């Protein structure tokens, strides 16, 4: 399905206007009343690890606009298990080597890349060359250069590239965006955000720079970065960062704990933290001129909670399936022929901020965030 895309010209601010300009009730109604309520797109999962098995595949079983039609794995035994569990035909289980044959599979509309970060670039480009839409887990890639190449590959074949920033589809976060955008507590003055946990197995791929691209910042720090940007409604222009390590052996290749500050064009500032050292860091607070609001817990898959300084303005909603919401939204955008956000352009913008943070750690100075184009 061809989609007309206005590639590369959007900033996060217009996206925030689009998302929070309507009420949550209107957004929910639009999601529930598509132009073709019977239409479902076929999704192929690339990578059958814990996230795919525990979150994504179960969500697909409850989807209105998506259906699991194929899987891609490097482990034949996993392929057999998934084929039996989800009733897939034998020819719907691909290996990484046979992946390019999906070009001849008309049942696959969307490829969802759930692989280590270093593999996002390769499989996005291969999926685009096969004529498929791509939904890619965060972080989008290991570098801004790779992000640009992924965007270009999808644009060349007029296919959508969406990034799995699931919190943007969660009701507490959406209401927080509205509170910020409508200045319910006055213009924002400052933001504080953090996300981290005590990482376990020292042999896992997340601690290998070649696979992960970085440590806590790339894995979970991006959630805090995202929250600040979609609350601010603008992109940071300057960052200052500090890294600390208490275990130089375990974290020999990647970062353990990073504190960073961001400055936005409006003068708004944000202080952020990410860590692989300890758990319990899972929050954001937005300080306005007339009050404040925030969330804690904030970025997990469930049990999220919000609060405000005004008891008459609650920030409380039912729990939702983030993966179901974002995948349905991506399919619906394709079905209706409109651009999906957050797109690859937003993934690129976040990598540009991340690269500036790493430069600041290396230089010990403030660093400017490079422009998107």
Order of alpha helices (4+ residues) and beta strands (2+ residues): alpha-alpha-beta-alpha-beta-alpha-beta-beta-alpha-beta-alpha-beta-alpha-beta-alpha-alpha-beta-beta-beta-beta-beta-beta-alpha-alpha-beta
